[in-house]
Amino acid sequence: MSGGRLATLSRHLLSIAILPFTVTVLVPLWIARENDVRLEVAGDALHVAARVAGVMLIVLGLVLAASTIRWFAKEGKGTLAPWDPPRELVVRGAYRYVRNPMISGVLLVVFGEALALWSRPHLWWALVVLAANLLYIPLVEEPALARRFGAPYEEYRRNVPRIVPRRRPWGVRRS
């Protein structure tokens, strides 16, 4: 692997370890330990259905997050980290459906964990993550993106929802 590719891989791994890994793995493990939460395999139909739905949300969230990282690297020439943001506006792939697919993926994972574990403390964590992003994105991230990318970002923002995906992909008009 060349030095440039290794540096790029290192940047992505660092941003993944610090941000989504902490939110989706480290904190939930700590919550589980502190609250003696364990994954139960048996249970009544409601609990089994909740666990299955939770696992499905986790898998969907991981797929969405992985595709986001790929598009950030391929199209955006940056990472998901605020200290190493994409240098190009990414409006392909999952970004045609939702402006923040990484956050959507992380939210799917943390809400999936709450369901799969049938855990109120994990549900509270998921709600904290949701609230933090509902504040951070419009107050910090979006103004920075508008300054960096200008009119193309404003058009994108008008047409693609922030966290909940649209049904059909947004058709990007290229000039």
N, C-alpha and C positions, 0 to 999 in steps of 0.2 A: 504494500500500500504506500502510495507516495505521501510525502510530508504534508501537502495541501489537503489531501483526502483524509489523512489521519487527524489533522487539525480540525477539519469540518466535523468529522465523526465525534471528536472530543467535545466540541462546542455543543453538539446535539445531546450527547450523553449527559453532560453537565446540566444543561437546561432541563432535561427529563428528570434527572435525579433530584434536582432542587425543587422543581415545581410539581408536576403531576404525580410523581412517585411519592413525594411527601404527603400530598393531599389524599391520594387514593390507597396508599399502602402503610406508610409509617404512622400517620395519625390514627387511622382505623385500627391498626394493631395495638397501639397504645390505649385507645378507647376500649377495645375488647379486653385487654389485660386489666385495666382499671375497674371495669364493670363486670368482670367475670362472664363475658359474653362468649359463647361457644357455638359453633355450627352444629345444629341438630339435624340428624338425618331422618329420624322417625317423626311422627306427629300426625295430627288430624289433616284432613284434606286441605283446609285453608292454609295451614302452615306449609305443607308440601307445595301447594300451588304458589305461595309467596316465595318460597325458596327457588323454585324453578323460574318464576318471573324475574327474581333478583339476579339469578345467574345469567339469564338471557340479556338483561339490561347491562350487566357487567361486560359480557362478550361484545355486545353492540357498541358500548362505550369504548372498549379497547380498540376495536376495529376503526372506529371514527377517529380516535386519538392517533393511531398509527398512520392513518391516511393523511392526517393533518401534518404530522411531522415530515412525511414524504413530500407533500406539496410545499411546505416551508423551505425545505432544502432545495428541491428541484426548481420551483418557480420563483420563490421569494428570496433566495440567496441569503437566508438568515435562519434563526431558530425561533422557537416559541417564547423565548425569554425576553422580558422587557429590556434587558441590558444588551441584547444581541438580536434586535428585531429584523424581520425581512427587509431587504433593501428594495424589493419590487412588490407591488400590490398583487396579492394572490386572489384570483377570482375564478379559479377552475376547481374541478373535483368537488369535494364536499362544500367548498366555499360558494358554489353556485346555489346552494340550498340554505346555508346559514352562515352568518358573518364570523361566528366564533365556534367552529366545530370542535376545537380542542376543549373549550369550556363545556360545550354540550356533551362531549365524550366523558369528561371528568365528572360532570353531574350525573350522567347515566351510571357511571361506576359507583359513585358514593351513594346514590339512592338505591342502586342494585344491591350494594353491600348491606344497607339498612334492611331491605326486604329479605335478602337471603339469610341474614343472621336474625331476622325478626327482632331488631334491636332499636329501642327508643333512643339510647345515646348516639347510635350511628345515624339515626334519622335527624337528630339535632345537629350533628356535624354536617350532614348533607344540606340542611337548611342554612347553616352558617356559611358554607361554601357558596350556595346560591345567592344569599344576601350580599356577601362580599363582592361577588362578581357583578351583581345587579347595580352595585354602587361604583365599583372600580371601572368597569367598561365604559359607561357613558361619561363619567367624570374625568377619567385620566386617559384611557386607551384611545377612545374615539377622537377626542380633540387632537391628540398627537398624530393619529393616522390622517386626520383631515389636513393638518399642517404639512405632513410629509408628502402626501399623495394628491392633495388638492381636489379638483373637480372630478377626476375619475373615482375617487373614494366617495365623494358626496353622492354621485349617481348610484354607486354600488350600495351605499348605506340606505338610500331611498327605496331600493328595490329588493334587498335581501334582509330578512329579519335577524335580530341579534343572537338569540339563543335557540328558539324553537324553529326548526326548519320549515321552509315553505314546501308545498306539495310538488311543485314542478321546478326544475332548475331554471335559474335566471339566465336568459340569453344575453351574453356579453356582446355589445356592439364594439367592434374594433375599428379604429379609423386608420 
